[in-house]
């Protein structure tokens, strides 16, 4: 069993319900949710939009491999109405589920990078993540999530 941390974000539709539904589907399909952060309202990052985001972080225990976990999160995104995945540009979305950390794994493939390569630059990721995992250490940067949040 592995411990994975996921970031969730939404800025379309019933945002609170989108996060709750995504969390429920993750619990049903990928593992036991050990912690769910509060919901944080944030401004769009990397693009302009009239729609603010609602973000959260989840800690879960899973028997899935990182690539299988990614596949399940992408299926859930599609099921909840996400039609496209960001490829070099950002846009409004019903749901986004990012695999942030997976144990102490460092992985760099064409499809998946762990830890998430931009997480240390994103306050909207670090804020909810530091609520549920303040002392978890980023496996590349060797700093705690709490310390990373304070630097952003």
C-alpha positions as CSV (number, residue, x, y, z in Angstrom):
1,X,0.0,0.0,0.0
2,X,1.2,3.5,-0.8
3,X,0.3,6.9,0.4
4,X,-0.6,9.4,-2.3
5,X,-1.5,13.0,-2.2
6,X,-3.9,14.5,-4.8
7,X,-4.8,18.1,-5.6
8,X,-8.3,18.8,-6.7
9,X,-9.6,21.9,-8.5
10,X,-12.8,23.2,-10.1
11,X,-14.1,26.5,-11.4
12,X,-17.2,25.6,-13.3
13,X,-20.7,24.4,-12.2
14,X,-21.4,23.6,-8.6
15,X,-17.8,23.7,-7.4
16,X,-18.4,22.4,-3.9
17,X,-20.4,19.5,-5.3
18,X,-17.7,18.8,-7.9
19,X,-15.1,18.4,-5.2
20,X,-17.3,16.3,-3.0
21,X,-18.2,14.0,-5.9
22,X,-14.6,13.6,-7.0
23,X,-13.6,12.7,-3.4
24,X,-16.4,10.2,-3.2
25,X,-15.4,8.5,-6.5
26,X,-11.7,8.4,-5.4
27,X,-12.7,6.7,-2.2
28,X,-14.9,4.2,-4.1
29,X,-12.3,3.4,-6.8
30,X,-8.8,4.1,-5.8
31,X,-8.3,3.8,-2.1
32,X,-9.1,4.9,1.4
33,X,-9.2,8.6,2.0
34,X,-7.2,9.3,5.1
35,X,-7.6,13.1,5.0
36,X,-9.4,15.8,3.0
37,X,-8.5,19.4,3.4
38,X,-10.9,22.3,3.6
39,X,-11.9,23.9,0.3
40,X,-10.0,27.0,-0.7
41,X,-11.3,29.7,-3.1
42,X,-8.5,30.9,-5.4
43,X,-8.0,33.0,-8.5
44,X,-7.2,31.2,-11.8
45,X,-3.4,30.5,-12.2
46,X,-1.8,30.7,-15.6
47,X,-4.8,32.0,-17.5
48,X,-7.6,34.6,-17.3
49,X,-11.1,33.7,-16.3
50,X,-14.2,35.2,-14.7
51,X,-14.6,32.0,-12.6
52,X,-12.7,31.6,-9.4
53,X,-11.5,28.1,-8.4
54,X,-12.2,25.9,-5.4
55,X,-9.2,23.7,-4.5
56,X,-8.6,20.9,-2.0
57,X,-6.1,18.2,-1.3
58,X,-6.6,14.5,-0.5
59,X,-4.4,12.0,1.3
60,X,-5.2,8.4,0.4
61,X,-3.9,4.9,0.9
62,X,-3.9,2.9,-2.3
63,X,-2.8,-0.4,-3.7
64,X,-2.7,1.1,-7.2
65,X,0.6,1.9,-9.0
66,X,1.2,5.5,-9.9
67,X,0.2,4.9,-13.6
68,X,-2.9,3.1,-12.6
69,X,-3.8,5.8,-10.1
70,X,-3.4,8.4,-12.9
71,X,-5.6,6.4,-15.2
72,X,-8.4,6.2,-12.6
73,X,-8.1,10.0,-11.9
74,X,-8.4,10.7,-15.6
75,X,-11.5,8.5,-15.9
76,X,-13.1,10.3,-13.0
77,X,-12.4,13.7,-14.6
78,X,-14.1,12.5,-17.8
79,X,-17.0,11.1,-15.9
80,X,-17.5,14.4,-14.1
81,X,-17.5,16.3,-17.4
82,X,-13.9,17.3,-18.2
83,X,-13.5,17.3,-21.9
84,X,-9.9,18.2,-22.4
85,X,-6.7,18.0,-20.4
86,X,-4.4,21.0,-20.4
87,X,-1.5,20.7,-22.8
88,X,0.6,23.7,-22.4
89,X,-2.3,26.1,-21.8
90,X,-4.9,26.3,-19.0
91,X,-8.6,26.8,-19.2
92,X,-11.8,26.6,-17.2
93,X,-12.6,23.1,-16.0
94,X,-15.3,21.2,-14.1
95,X,-12.7,19.1,-12.3
96,X,-8.9,18.7,-12.3
97,X,-7.3,15.9,-10.3
98,X,-3.5,16.1,-10.0
99,X,-1.2,13.4,-8.6
100,X,1.1,15.5,-6.4
101,X,3.1,12.9,-4.4
102,X,3.2,9.1,-4.2
103,X,5.2,7.9,-1.2
104,X,8.8,9.1,-1.8
105,X,8.6,8.1,-5.5
106,X,10.4,10.3,-8.1
107,X,9.1,9.5,-11.5
108,X,9.6,11.3,-14.9
109,X,7.9,9.7,-17.8
110,X,6.1,11.2,-20.8
111,X,2.7,10.6,-19.1
112,X,3.5,11.2,-15.5
113,X,5.9,13.2,-13.3
114,X,6.0,12.7,-9.6
115,X,6.3,14.8,-7.6
116,X,4.1,17.1,-9.6
117,X,6.6,19.5,-11.3
118,X,4.7,22.7,-10.5
119,X,3.4,22.0,-7.1
120,X,6.1,24.0,-5.3
121,X,5.2,27.1,-7.2
122,X,1.4,26.9,-6.7
123,X,-0.1,28.4,-3.5
124,X,-3.4,26.9,-4.5
125,X,-1.8,23.5,-4.2
126,X,0.4,24.1,-1.2
127,X,-2.3,25.7,1.0
128,X,-4.7,22.8,1.1
129,X,-1.8,20.3,1.1
130,X,-0.1,21.9,4.0
131,X,-3.3,21.6,6.0
132,X,-3.2,17.8,5.7
133,X,0.5,17.1,5.2
134,X,2.6,20.0,6.7
135,X,5.6,17.8,7.6
136,X,5.7,15.6,4.5
137,X,9.0,16.3,2.7
138,X,9.1,16.9,-1.1
139,X,11.3,14.1,-2.3
140,X,13.4,16.3,-4.7
141,X,13.5,19.7,-2.9
142,X,13.9,18.1,0.5
143,X,11.7,20.7,2.1
144,X,8.5,20.2,4.0
145,X,5.2,21.2,2.4
146,X,4.7,23.8,5.2
147,X,8.1,25.3,4.4
148,X,7.4,25.3,0.6
149,X,4.0,27.1,1.3
150,X,5.7,29.8,3.3
151,X,8.1,30.5,0.4
152,X,5.3,31.0,-2.2
